[in-house]
């Protein structure tokens, strides 16, 4: 063990005449630990919300969507575009989609919903969470005997009072065109499935039907209003969108999931920045405690410093002793804070201890996702603040004059 480390360790553990110094030292360590712990937990929550919302959105929506530049009658040439889009490297699937507003009249109440027309089967473009229904089967949409089928989100089915195999009346505002103007159409469909993604907005608003049924309900010909592309790697969405631009022509435009959810992503980034700045103030308070601790220690250890210097210790070694004091306080606090922070994240995330109102937050619990590299830079920042707080006391310790201090000893 080096001389400076040995002396710093003895100073840190030694019983002092001034009990206040020992108390402030403990408070300094706890301050560093509290700052590190709070930052680990806060960033884990931010990461958890971002990852959960992103995964849920990507499981139910497209990575790249082909849309009309100017909303019109729809995309007529969609059957010709599908094989060309599927040939782009990185594309997992390309499927047509037809969205439109409808009203569902159930036994409990009527409610507005968003109808999505799909091609049932392997070319539907739906995620596994929507293909593996909570009840029923997506293949029920292919049945042609009897009433056409419809699949409802779990919360939508609950609010309207619809059960599996029950009959629901679908009201389409676009309806039929009569000599007296457009008239809403009323169509009876059979509930052949209920899906649950875990994302409140989707589960409470979406309904699925076959593409032909959706076109009939919305009084449209063989057109769609979007082509949804799923990728092997969602982060390559911008690259695939660029490659799709010359394929779709001038009347259509590809948009990525990043562009569609820009506001949500920016809000989470801003929240992360504000969290770091706000909780970082705890580290500054801990640094101030370290500054006070070492300043008081220098005042108490004036005689010891003078003795060490008279025995041959260099001023640079004296300076490093007190710098090492700050490093030890920061290291102990950082290790303690990391251990507590990651333990809290594991327990709360594993057992889902913090519950949320799903109607408000779209999630029913607070997700925790601590990242290992966050712990590295948080600990490094805590050490940097601790060392910075020792610079003045350490420099002051080197200015002690041994002869003046020991003159009357």
C-alpha positions as CSV (number, residue, x, y, z in Angstrom):
1,X,0.0,0.0,0.0
2,X,1.3,3.4,-0.9
3,X,2.2,5.9,1.8
4,X,-0.5,8.4,0.8
5,X,-3.2,5.7,0.7
6,X,-2.2,4.3,4.0
7,X,-2.3,7.6,5.8
8,X,-5.6,8.6,4.1
9,X,-7.2,5.3,5.1
10,X,-6.0,5.8,8.7
11,X,-7.4,9.4,8.8
12,X,-10.7,8.2,7.4
13,X,-11.2,5.5,10.0
14,X,-9.5,7.1,13.1
15,X,-11.5,8.3,16.0
16,X,-11.3,12.1,16.2
17,X,-11.5,14.6,18.9
18,X,-14.0,16.5,16.9
19,X,-17.0,14.2,16.6
20,X,-18.6,16.6,14.1
21,X,-15.9,15.7,11.5
22,X,-16.8,12.0,11.8
23,X,-20.5,12.8,11.4
24,X,-19.9,15.0,8.4
25,X,-17.8,12.3,6.8
26,X,-20.6,9.7,7.2
27,X,-23.1,12.3,5.8
28,X,-20.7,12.8,2.8
29,X,-20.6,9.1,2.1
30,X,-24.3,8.8,2.4
31,X,-24.8,11.9,0.2
32,X,-22.7,10.4,-2.6
33,X,-24.6,7.0,-2.2
34,X,-28.0,8.7,-2.3
35,X,-27.1,10.6,-5.4
36,X,-25.8,7.6,-7.2
37,X,-28.7,5.4,-6.1
38,X,-31.3,8.0,-7.1
39,X,-29.7,8.5,-10.5
40,X,-29.5,4.8,-11.2
41,X,-33.2,4.3,-10.3
42,X,-34.4,7.3,-12.2
43,X,-32.6,6.4,-15.4
44,X,-33.7,2.8,-15.0
45,X,-37.4,4.0,-15.0
46,X,-36.7,6.3,-18.0
47,X,-35.1,3.4,-19.9
48,X,-37.9,1.1,-18.9
49,X,-40.7,3.4,-20.1
50,X,-38.8,4.1,-23.3
51,X,-38.1,0.4,-24.0
52,X,-41.6,-0.8,-23.0
53,X,-43.4,1.8,-25.0
54,X,-41.2,1.3,-28.0
55,X,-41.5,-2.4,-28.0
56,X,-45.3,-2.2,-27.5
57,X,-45.7,0.3,-30.3
58,X,-43.4,-1.6,-32.7
59,X,-45.2,-4.9,-31.9
60,X,-48.5,-3.3,-33.1
61,X,-47.5,-0.8,-35.7
62,X,-45.3,-0.7,-38.7
63,X,-41.6,0.1,-38.8
64,X,-42.1,1.9,-42.1
65,X,-45.5,3.0,-43.5
66,X,-46.2,3.8,-47.2
67,X,-48.8,6.6,-47.2
68,X,-50.3,9.0,-49.8
69,X,-48.7,12.4,-49.9
70,X,-52.1,14.0,-50.3
71,X,-54.9,12.0,-48.8
72,X,-57.1,10.8,-51.6
73,X,-59.1,7.8,-52.7
74,X,-56.4,5.3,-51.6
75,X,-53.5,3.2,-52.9
76,X,-54.8,1.3,-55.9
77,X,-51.6,-0.3,-57.1
78,X,-50.8,-2.0,-53.8
79,X,-50.7,-5.6,-55.1
80,X,-47.8,-4.6,-57.5
81,X,-45.9,-2.8,-54.8
82,X,-45.8,-5.6,-52.3
83,X,-43.2,-7.9,-54.0
84,X,-41.0,-4.9,-54.8
85,X,-41.0,-3.7,-51.2
86,X,-40.4,-7.2,-49.8
87,X,-37.3,-7.5,-52.0
88,X,-35.6,-4.6,-50.1
89,X,-32.7,-6.0,-47.9
90,X,-33.8,-6.1,-44.3
91,X,-37.5,-6.2,-44.9
92,X,-39.3,-8.9,-43.0
93,X,-42.8,-8.4,-44.4
94,X,-44.9,-5.9,-46.4
95,X,-48.6,-6.0,-45.9
96,X,-51.6,-3.7,-46.9
97,X,-53.7,-2.0,-44.3
98,X,-56.9,-0.1,-44.4
99,X,-57.8,2.1,-41.5
100,X,-61.2,3.8,-40.9
101,X,-63.4,5.1,-38.1
102,X,-66.4,3.0,-37.0
103,X,-68.8,2.8,-34.1
104,X,-69.6,-0.5,-32.3
105,X,-73.0,-1.0,-30.8
106,X,-72.7,-3.5,-28.0
107,X,-75.0,-4.7,-25.2
108,X,-73.5,-2.3,-22.6
109,X,-72.7,0.8,-24.7
110,X,-71.7,2.1,-28.1
111,X,-68.1,3.2,-28.6
112,X,-66.0,4.6,-31.4
113,X,-63.2,2.5,-32.7
114,X,-60.5,2.3,-35.4
115,X,-61.1,-0.5,-37.8
116,X,-58.0,-2.0,-39.5
117,X,-58.5,-4.2,-42.6
118,X,-55.8,-6.9,-43.0
119,X,-55.0,-9.9,-45.1
120,X,-55.6,-12.8,-42.5
121,X,-52.8,-15.3,-42.5
122,X,-49.0,-15.2,-42.8
123,X,-49.1,-12.0,-44.9
124,X,-51.1,-10.0,-42.4
125,X,-48.0,-8.1,-41.1
126,X,-49.3,-8.4,-37.6
127,X,-47.0,-9.0,-34.6
128,X,-47.0,-12.2,-32.6
129,X,-48.8,-10.4,-29.7
130,X,-51.7,-9.8,-32.1
131,X,-51.6,-13.1,-33.9
132,X,-51.7,-15.1,-30.7
133,X,-55.1,-13.9,-29.5
134,X,-56.3,-13.9,-26.0
135,X,-59.4,-15.6,-27.2
136,X,-60.4,-17.0,-30.6
137,X,-58.3,-17.2,-33.7
138,X,-57.3,-14.7,-36.4
139,X,-58.1,-17.3,-39.0
140,X,-61.8,-16.7,-38.1
141,X,-61.7,-13.7,-40.3
142,X,-61.3,-15.9,-43.3
143,X,-64.7,-17.6,-42.8
144,X,-67.2,-16.8,-45.5
145,X,-70.2,-18.7,-44.1
146,X,-72.6,-16.7,-42.0
147,X,-71.6,-13.3,-40.7
148,X,-68.2,-11.7,-41.4
149,X,-65.7,-11.8,-38.5
150,X,-64.2,-9.1,-36.4
151,X,-61.4,-9.2,-33.8
152,X,-61.6,-6.7,-30.9
153,X,-59.1,-5.3,-28.5
154,X,-59.6,-6.6,-25.0
155,X,-60.5,-3.3,-23.4
156,X,-62.7,-2.4,-26.3
157,X,-64.6,-5.7,-26.0
158,X,-64.9,-5.2,-22.2
159,X,-66.2,-1.6,-22.5
160,X,-68.8,-2.6,-25.1
161,X,-69.8,-5.8,-23.4
162,X,-68.8,-8.0,-26.3
163,X,-67.8,-11.7,-25.8
164,X,-66.3,-14.3,-28.1
165,X,-68.8,-15.4,-30.8
166,X,-71.3,-12.6,-29.9
167,X,-72.7,-10.4,-32.7
168,X,-71.8,-6.7,-32.8
169,X,-73.4,-4.0,-34.9
170,X,-70.8,-2.0,-36.8
171,X,-71.9,1.5,-37.8
172,X,-69.7,3.1,-40.6
173,X,-70.1,6.9,-40.9
174,X,-68.9,6.8,-44.5
175,X,-71.7,4.4,-45.2
176,X,-73.6,4.3,-48.4
177,X,-74.1,7.1,-51.0
178,X,-77.8,7.6,-51.7
179,X,-79.7,10.2,-53.8
180,X,-80.2,12.2,-50.6
181,X,-76.5,12.1,-49.7
182,X,-74.3,9.7,-47.7
183,X,-76.0,7.6,-45.1
184,X,-74.4,5.6,-42.3
185,X,-74.4,1.8,-42.9
186,X,-75.3,-0.8,-40.3
187,X,-73.5,-4.2,-40.6
188,X,-73.6,-7.1,-38.2
189,X,-70.3,-8.9,-37.6
190,X,-69.4,-11.9,-35.4
191,X,-66.6,-11.5,-32.8
192,X,-64.2,-14.3,-33.7
193,X,-61.3,-13.2,-31.5
194,X,-60.0,-10.8,-28.8
195,X,-56.4,-9.6,-28.7
196,X,-54.4,-8.0,-25.9
197,X,-51.1,-6.1,-26.6
198,X,-50.8,-4.6,-23.1
199,X,-50.9,-1.1,-24.6
200,X,-54.0,0.7,-23.5
201,X,-54.5,2.9,-26.5
202,X,-54.5,0.0,-28.9
203,X,-56.5,-2.5,-26.8
204,X,-59.2,0.1,-26.2
205,X,-59.6,1.4,-29.7
206,X,-58.6,-1.1,-32.4
207,X,-60.7,-3.7,-34.2
208,X,-59.5,-6.0,-36.9
209,X,-61.4,-7.3,-40.0
210,X,-60.4,-8.9,-43.3
211,X,-59.4,-6.4,-46.0
212,X,-62.5,-7.3,-48.0
213,X,-64.8,-6.7,-45.1
214,X,-63.2,-3.4,-44.2
215,X,-63.5,-2.2,-47.8
216,X,-67.2,-3.1,-47.8
217,X,-67.8,-1.4,-44.5
218,X,-66.0,1.8,-45.7
219,X,-67.7,1.7,-49.1
220,X,-64.4,1.4,-51.0
221,X,-63.1,-0.6,-53.9
222,X,-59.9,-2.7,-53.8
223,X,-57.8,0.1,-52.3
224,X,-55.8,0.5,-49.1
225,X,-54.5,3.6,-47.4
226,X,-51.2,2.2,-46.1
227,X,-48.6,-0.4,-46.8
228,X,-47.0,-1.5,-43.6
229,X,-43.4,-2.8,-43.6
230,X,-41.9,-4.8,-40.8
231,X,-38.1,-5.0,-40.5
232,X,-35.6,-7.4,-39.0
233,X,-33.9,-4.4,-37.3
234,X,-36.3,-1.5,-36.5
235,X,-33.3,0.8,-36.2
236,X,-32.8,0.5,-40.0
237,X,-36.1,2.1,-40.7
238,X,-34.6,5.3,-42.2
239,X,-32.4,3.3,-44.5
240,X,-35.3,1.1,-45.7
241,X,-37.5,4.2,-46.2
242,X,-34.8,5.8,-48.4
243,X,-34.6,2.6,-50.5
244,X,-38.4,2.5,-50.8
245,X,-38.8,6.0,-52.1
246,X,-38.0,5.4,-55.8
247,X,-40.2,2.2,-55.7
248,X,-43.4,3.9,-54.5
249,X,-43.2,6.8,-56.9
250,X,-44.0,10.5,-56.4
251,X,-47.6,10.1,-55.1
252,X,-46.6,8.0,-52.1
253,X,-44.2,8.7,-49.3
254,X,-42.5,6.3,-46.8
255,X,-42.5,7.4,-43.1
256,X,-40.7,5.6,-40.3
257,X,-41.8,4.8,-36.8
258,X,-39.3,7.3,-35.5
259,X,-41.0,10.1,-37.4
260,X,-44.5,9.0,-36.4
261,X,-43.5,8.9,-32.7
262,X,-41.1,11.9,-32.7
263,X,-43.0,13.8,-29.9
264,X,-42.9,10.8,-27.6
265,X,-39.2,10.1,-28.2
266,X,-38.3,13.7,-27.7
267,X,-40.3,13.9,-24.5
268,X,-38.5,10.9,-23.1
269,X,-35.1,12.3,-24.1
270,X,-35.9,15.6,-22.4
271,X,-37.1,13.8,-19.3
272,X,-33.8,11.9,-19.2
273,X,-31.8,15.2,-19.4
274,X,-33.9,16.9,-16.7
275,X,-33.6,13.9,-14.5
276,X,-29.8,13.9,-14.8
277,X,-29.6,17.6,-14.1
278,X,-32.0,17.6,-11.2
279,X,-30.6,14.5,-9.4
280,X,-27.1,15.7,-10.2
281,X,-27.7,18.5,-7.7
282,X,-27.6,15.8,-5.0
283,X,-24.0,15.0,-6.0
284,X,-23.1,18.7,-5.8
285,X,-24.5,18.8,-2.2
286,X,-22.4,15.6,-1.4
287,X,-19.4,17.4,-2.9
288,X,-20.0,20.4,-0.7
289,X,-20.1,18.0,2.3
290,X,-16.7,16.5,1.3
291,X,-15.3,20.0,0.9
292,X,-16.4,20.9,4.5
293,X,-15.2,17.5,5.9
294,X,-11.7,17.8,4.4
295,X,-11.4,21.5,5.3
296,X,-12.2,20.7,9.0
297,X,-9.8,17.7,8.8
298,X,-7.0,19.9,7.6
299,X,-7.6,22.2,10.5
300,X,-7.6,19.3,13.0
301,X,-4.6,17.6,11.5
302,X,-2.4,20.7,11.2
303,X,0.1,19.3,13.8
304,X,0.2,15.8,12.1
305,X,0.8,17.4,8.8
306,X,3.7,19.5,10.2
307,X,5.2,16.4,11.8
308,X,5.0,14.4,8.5
309,X,6.6,17.3,6.6
310,X,9.4,17.6,9.2
311,X,10.1,13.9,8.8
312,X,10.6,14.2,5.1
313,X,7.1,14.0,3.5
314,X,6.9,16.1,0.4
315,X,4.2,18.7,-0.1
316,X,3.0,16.8,-3.1
317,X,2.6,13.7,-0.9
318,X,0.6,15.7,1.6
319,X,-1.6,16.9,-1.2
320,X,-2.2,13.4,-2.5
321,X,-3.2,12.2,1.1
322,X,-6.2,14.5,1.1
323,X,-7.0,13.9,-2.6
324,X,-7.0,10.2,-1.6
325,X,-9.5,11.0,1.2
326,X,-11.9,12.4,-1.4
327,X,-11.4,9.4,-3.6
328,X,-12.1,7.0,-0.7
329,X,-15.3,8.8,0.3
330,X,-16.5,9.0,-3.3
331,X,-15.6,5.3,-4.0
332,X,-17.4,4.0,-0.9
333,X,-20.4,6.2,-1.6
334,X,-20.5,5.2,-5.3
335,X,-20.2,1.5,-4.6
336,X,-22.9,1.7,-1.9
337,X,-25.2,3.7,-4.2
338,X,-24.7,1.4,-7.1
339,X,-25.5,-1.7,-5.0
340,X,-28.7,-0.1,-3.5
341,X,-29.8,1.4,-6.9
342,X,-29.5,-1.9,-8.9
343,X,-31.0,-3.9,-6.0
344,X,-34.1,-1.6,-5.9
345,X,-34.4,-1.8,-9.7
346,X,-34.3,-5.5,-9.6
347,X,-36.8,-6.0,-6.8
348,X,-39.3,-3.3,-8.1
349,X,-39.0,-4.5,-11.7
350,X,-39.2,-8.2,-11.0
351,X,-42.1,-8.1,-8.6
352,X,-43.8,-5.0,-10.3
353,X,-44.2,-3.3,-7.0
354,X,-45.1,0.2,-8.3
355,X,-48.6,0.0,-10.0
356,X,-50.0,2.5,-12.4
357,X,-53.4,3.5,-13.7
358,X,-53.4,1.9,-17.1
359,X,-56.0,4.3,-18.5
360,X,-53.7,7.2,-17.8
361,X,-50.2,5.8,-18.4
362,X,-51.0,3.0,-20.9
363,X,-49.0,0.7,-18.6
364,X,-50.2,-1.0,-15.4
365,X,-46.8,-0.9,-13.6
366,X,-43.6,1.1,-13.6
367,X,-41.0,-0.7,-15.7
368,X,-37.3,-0.7,-14.6
369,X,-34.5,-1.3,-17.0
370,X,-31.1,-0.5,-15.4
371,X,-28.2,-0.4,-18.0
372,X,-24.7,-1.5,-16.9
373,X,-23.0,1.4,-18.7
374,X,-25.2,3.9,-16.9
375,X,-23.6,2.7,-13.7
376,X,-20.1,3.3,-15.1
377,X,-20.6,6.9,-16.0
378,X,-22.7,7.7,-12.9
379,X,-19.9,6.3,-10.6
380,X,-17.3,8.2,-12.7
381,X,-19.2,11.4,-12.3
382,X,-19.6,10.9,-8.5
383,X,-15.8,10.3,-8.2
384,X,-15.1,13.4,-10.3
385,X,-17.3,15.5,-8.0
386,X,-15.6,14.0,-5.0
387,X,-12.1,14.7,-6.3
388,X,-13.0,18.2,-7.3
389,X,-14.2,18.9,-3.8
390,X,-10.9,18.0,-2.4
391,X,-8.7,20.3,-4.5
392,X,-8.9,23.3,-2.3
393,X,-8.5,21.5,1.1
394,X,-5.6,19.4,-0.3
395,X,-3.9,22.5,-1.6
396,X,-4.4,24.3,1.7
397,X,-2.7,21.4,3.5
398,X,0.5,21.9,1.5
399,X,0.8,25.5,2.6
400,X,1.2,24.6,6.3
401,X,4.6,25.8,7.7
402,X,6.1,23.0,9.9
403,X,8.4,25.4,11.9
404,X,5.5,27.7,12.8
405,X,3.2,24.9,13.7
406,X,5.6,23.0,15.9
407,X,7.3,26.0,17.5
408,X,5.5,25.7,20.8
409,X,5.1,21.9,20.8
